[in-house]
C-alpha cells in the first residue's frame, strides 16, 4: 500500500493497531484489532477485552493486510467514518 494523505480515508475496522503515544497510563501497550469505530473513538479487541480509545488523545500505528505499517495522529481521524471520505487533506510532505 502506498502511504499518501488519502490514507485517512481508509476503512480501519478489522485492522491491527497499536497505541504508540498516549496521554494516559491506562492506554499503555494497548494493541489488537479495531472492532468498532465511532466519531471520537476506536474500540480495540485487546487480549479478549474491548478497550475504547479516544482518537483525539493518541497516536496510532496501523498494520495493513499487505504488511504496510503507518503511524497516524488520531486528531486526523476524528469524525464519522463516512464523513472522512469527503474530507480533503493538504499534503504535509
Legacy VTK file of the C-alpha trace (Angstrom):
# vtk DataFile Version 3.0
C-alpha trace
ASCII
DATASET POLYDATA
POINTS 93 float
0.000 0.000 0.000
1.322 3.406 -0.914
1.325 5.818 2.030
-0.332 9.079 0.990
-2.502 11.678 2.750
-5.506 9.727 1.444
-4.769 7.009 3.982
-7.137 8.686 6.451
-9.963 7.735 4.080
-9.168 4.046 4.586
-11.535 1.684 6.416
-9.978 0.928 9.814
-12.322 -1.758 11.131
-10.578 -5.150 11.245
-7.091 -3.572 11.010
-4.333 -4.416 13.513
-3.375 -1.365 15.555
-1.197 -0.312 18.440
-1.397 2.849 20.540
2.058 4.420 20.159
1.905 7.605 22.165
-0.683 8.103 24.788
-1.666 10.813 27.263
-2.868 8.403 29.937
-1.143 5.460 31.577
-4.273 3.352 31.034
-3.637 3.435 27.260
-0.169 1.921 27.662
0.616 -1.079 25.453
-2.885 -1.469 24.033
-2.857 -3.315 20.739
-5.198 -5.523 18.759
-7.854 -5.394 16.057
-10.229 -2.479 15.693
-13.735 -3.917 16.012
-15.778 -0.699 16.021
-15.366 2.969 15.226
-17.416 5.970 16.256
-16.941 9.667 15.664
-14.456 10.081 18.519
-13.337 6.573 19.480
-11.920 3.275 18.327
-12.956 0.065 20.081
-9.988 -2.309 20.103
-10.122 -6.004 20.986
-7.131 -6.289 23.342
-6.470 -9.716 24.914
-10.127 -10.699 24.593
-11.451 -7.476 26.150
-12.910 -4.417 24.455
-10.926 -1.226 25.055
-12.270 2.148 23.985
-9.576 4.600 22.911
-10.299 8.275 22.270
-8.905 9.159 18.828
-8.028 12.746 19.678
-5.683 11.765 22.511
-3.472 9.125 20.914
-1.208 8.337 18.004
-1.936 5.015 16.340
0.272 2.603 14.447
-1.721 0.614 11.870
-0.586 -2.598 10.194
-2.450 -3.155 6.938
-3.096 -6.507 5.250
-0.165 -6.136 2.839
2.298 -5.604 5.711
2.497 -1.825 5.415
2.817 -0.026 8.751
1.667 3.587 9.122
1.666 5.864 12.140
-1.226 8.344 12.160
-2.173 11.050 14.634
-5.649 10.381 15.985
-6.583 14.053 15.537
-6.672 13.441 11.775
-9.098 10.545 12.248
-11.709 12.351 14.355
-15.076 12.321 12.627
-17.589 9.822 11.421
-16.053 7.210 9.134
-18.430 8.079 6.300
-17.557 11.788 6.563
-13.811 11.144 6.344
-14.315 10.187 2.698
-15.391 13.737 1.906
-12.551 15.428 3.780
-9.664 16.900 1.794
-6.265 16.739 3.477
-3.437 19.013 2.482
-0.237 17.155 1.791
2.226 17.585 4.674
5.415 16.441 2.930
LINES 1 94
93 0 1 2 3 4 5 6 7 8 9 10 11 12 13 14 15 16 17 18 19 20 21 22 23 24 25 26 27 28 29 30 31 32 33 34 35 36 37 38 39 40 41 42 43 44 45 46 47 48 49 50 51 52 53 54 55 56 57 58 59 60 61 62 63 64 65 66 67 68 69 70 71 72 73 74 75 76 77 78 79 80 81 82 83 84 85 86 87 88 89 90 91 92
